[in-house]
Amino acid sequence: MSLYQNLRVAVQTRLDIVADHAFRDRDSAAHLEALKSAAANLDALVATLPSDTDPTLRHYLERQSYTKALAWLQDAVA
């Protein structure tokens, strides 16, 4: 899988966990741990971005505009 594909999956995973209110309500500690894990995975991938990464994507990721980053990545990977 390419870096962009991995980023797309990581961003989608993080957004899905944030949106899973049933999980949060059922087990807030486990939800928080899942969110921390997803965030750490995403941060690790962002840290590996090459210097020539599209500035728009880099901006979205650094500002945690994950919905915009996901849309950008879906267009790039598709």
Backbone torsions as a table, in degrees:
resi	resn	phi	psi	omega
1	MET	NA	142.2	-179.9
2	SER	-77.9	165.7	177.7
3	LEU	-58.2	-43.4	-179.5
4	TYR	-64.3	-39.0	177.3
5	GLN	-64.4	-43.4	177.9
6	ASN	-63.5	-40.3	176.9
7	LEU	-63.1	-42.5	179.8
8	ARG	-59.6	-46.1	179.1
9	VAL	-63.8	-43.1	-178.0
10	ALA	-66.0	-42.0	178.4
11	VAL	-65.3	-45.2	179.8
12	GLN	-61.7	-41.4	179.1
13	THR	-61.1	-46.0	-179.8
14	ARG	-62.7	-45.1	178.7
15	LEU	-62.5	-39.6	179.7
16	ASP	-63.9	-42.1	179.7
17	ILE	-65.5	-43.9	178.5
18	VAL	-59.5	-38.8	-176.0
19	ALA	-80.0	-11.1	-175.7
20	ASP	-83.3	79.5	-177.6
21	HIS	-69.4	-30.6	178.2
22	ALA	-63.8	-43.4	177.0
23	PHE	-61.5	-47.0	179.8
24	ARG	-59.1	-44.0	-178.3
25	ASP	-70.1	-34.2	-178.3
26	ARG	-74.1	-41.7	-175.9
27	ASP	-152.0	85.4	-173.6
28	SER	-63.4	-34.4	180.0
29	ALA	-67.3	-44.8	178.7
30	ALA	-66.0	-37.5	178.1
31	HIS	-62.5	-44.8	179.1
32	LEU	-62.3	-41.3	178.4
33	GLU	-64.8	-41.0	177.5
34	ALA	-63.2	-40.6	178.9
35	LEU	-65.9	-42.9	177.6
36	LYS	-61.2	-42.4	-179.9
37	SER	-64.6	-45.2	179.2
38	ALA	-63.6	-40.7	179.6
39	ALA	-66.1	-41.3	179.6
40	ALA	-65.0	-41.0	178.1
41	ASN	-62.4	-45.7	179.5
42	LEU	-63.9	-44.2	178.6
43	ASP	-60.2	-39.6	179.3
44	ALA	-64.4	-40.8	178.4
45	LEU	-67.2	-42.3	179.1
46	VAL	-60.4	-37.5	-179.6
47	ALA	-65.1	-19.8	-179.5
48	THR	-94.7	2.8	-179.0
49	LEU	-61.3	132.5	177.3
50	PRO	-67.4	159.6	-176.7
51	SER	-63.0	-23.6	-178.8
52	ASP	-93.0	17.6	177.4
53	THR	-61.4	140.9	178.7
54	ASP	-49.6	127.5	-176.7
55	PRO	-61.9	-30.0	178.9
56	THR	-66.3	-46.6	178.3
57	LEU	-61.8	-46.1	179.9
58	ARG	-58.2	-43.6	178.8
59	HIS	-59.2	-49.2	-179.7
60	TYR	-58.3	-44.9	-177.4
61	LEU	-69.8	-42.4	-179.3
62	GLU	-68.2	-30.6	179.7
63	ARG	-91.7	3.2	-179.1
64	GLN	57.2	37.0	173.5
65	SER	-89.4	72.1	-168.3
66	TYR	-71.1	-30.0	176.4
67	THR	-65.3	-42.1	177.2
68	LYS	-68.1	-40.7	178.2
69	ALA	-62.2	-41.4	179.5
70	LEU	-62.9	-44.8	178.3
71	ALA	-60.4	-43.4	178.7
72	TRP	-61.2	-46.3	-178.0
73	LEU	-67.2	-37.4	178.3
74	GLN	-63.4	-39.1	177.1
75	ASP	-67.4	-40.0	-176.4
76	ALA	-72.1	-35.4	-175.5
77	VAL	-85.9	-27.4	-175.3
78	ALA	-63.4	NA	NA
